[in-house]
Amino acid sequence: MTKYSQIAIVDSMTPRSVEYYEKLKKVGVNDVIVTLSRSGYPSYSEIAEIHTDIARRLDMRVHAALSTDLKSPFHDARHFFSVYKYLGYNFGSKTMIMCHPDGNVKNQAKNLHELLGYISYFVNKDDLDVAISKDDLDEGVINLEDIPDYFNLTFINPDKLNAGVDRAGTWIYTEYFEDEIQLLGYDYYGFYTGQSNQLTLDTEYVAQEGDTWVTIATRYGVWLPKLLDINDAKYEDLVVPGQHIRLF
C-alpha cells in the first residue's frame, strides 16, 4: 500500500541533531518545514538557522513557517521576512502560516488577511499554506470562509482517521515521533513534496491512513458522485485503511 508523502514541521521542540533528522529520513520524510519565527520570540532565528542547516546538509527539501498568534500581523511579517532572507530562503519556497490565535484578539479574520497580504509581497500566493487546528475550527475560533480557497490548507488533527475537513491539502496526523514532540503530516496533493495527483490504469485502490472520498476522487481524477455511486457509498461514509475502493 503506497502511503502519502510525508512532511515534518520543526521548531524549538525538535531535537537539533543530524541523528534525529536521519531517523526522519528513514521513515520517508524528505520535506521539512522550518519555523523561522514565532510571535513574541525575537530570538527564534538561532533555532531556525540550526534546523535549516541540518536539513540542507542532508539534502532534504526545506520550506519555511511563521507561527503567529495573529496579534500583530505587520510585526510578524517583518520579523519573518528578515529571517527568511538571512537564511537564504527565496521566492518559490513554500511557506506555512501556522495559526495559534490569541483568545484576546478581536477581528482574527481581518488580521489573518492582513498578514497574508504582507507575506504575499515576497511569497507567491501559490506557495502559501495556512495551517490551523481542527479544534479551533470546530470551536469557531477560525472559519473556513475566512481563508481564500487558492491557498493550501493544513489541518492539525492528530490521532484521528483523517484530516476531518474536505479542503485539507495536508494533514498533521501525529504530534509525536521517537518519544519527541514532533508534528508529522501527509501531503495529500504534493503541495510541499511535489508528489502530484496520480493517474492510474488500475480499477481498484486500497485505502490508506487519512483517506476520504474527496482525497481519493481528487488524487485519481474521478468525479466524486461517480466514485460514490460505483462503490455504493454515501458522502458521509468513512473510508478506513485497507478498504478496497473501485475507481472505474
C-alpha positions, 0 to 999 in steps of 0.5 A, a space after each residue: 500500500 503506497 502511503 502519502 508523502 510525508 512532511 515534518 514541521 520543526 521548531 524549538 521542540 525538535 531535537 537539533 541533531 543530524 541523528 534525529 533528522 536521519 531517523 526522519 529520513 528513514 521513515 520517508 520524510 524528505 520535506 521539512 518545514 522550518 519555523 523561522 519565527 514565532 510571535 513574541 520570540 525575537 530570538 527564534 532565528 538561532 533555532 531556525 538557522 540550526 534546523 535549516 542547516 541540518 536539513 540542507 546538509 542532508 539534502 532534504 527539501 526545506 520550506 519555511 513557517 511563521 507561527 503567529 498568534 495573529 496579534 500583530 500581523 505587520 510585526 510578524 511579517 517583518 520579523 519573518 521576512 528578515 529571517 527568511 532572507 538571512 537564511 537564504 530562503 527565496 521566492 518559490 519556497 513554500 511557506 506555512 502560516 501556522 495559526 495559534 490565535 490569541 483568545 484576546 484578539 478581536 477581528 482574527 479574520 481581518 488580521 489573518 488577511 492582513 498578514 497574508 497580504 504582507 507575506 504575499 509581497 515576497 511569497 507567491 500566493 501559490 506557495 502559501 499554506 495556512 495551517 490551523 487546528 481542527 479544534 479551533 475550527 470546530 470551536 469557531 475560533 477560525 472559519 473556513 470562509 475566512 481563508 481564500 480557497 487558492 491557498 493550501 490548507 493544513 489541518 492539525 488533527 492528530 490521532 484521528 482517521 483523517 484530516 476531518 475537513 474536505 479542503 485539507 491539502 495536508 494533514 498533521 496526523 501525529 504530534 509525536 515521533 521517537 518519544 519527541 514532540 514532533 508534528 508529522 503530516 501527509 501531503 495529500 496533493 504534493 503541495 510541499 513534496 511535489 508528489 502530484 495527483 496520480 493517474 492510474 490504469 488500475 480499477 481498484 485502490 486500497 485505502 490508506 491512513 487519512 483517506 476520504 472520498 474527496 482525497 481519493 476522487 481528487 488524487 485519481 481524477 474521478 468525479 466524486 458522485 461517480 466514485 460514490 455511486 460505483 462503490 455504493 457509498 454515501 458522502 458521509 461514509 468513512 473510508 478506513 485503511 485497507 478498504 478496497 475502493 473501485 475507481 472505474 
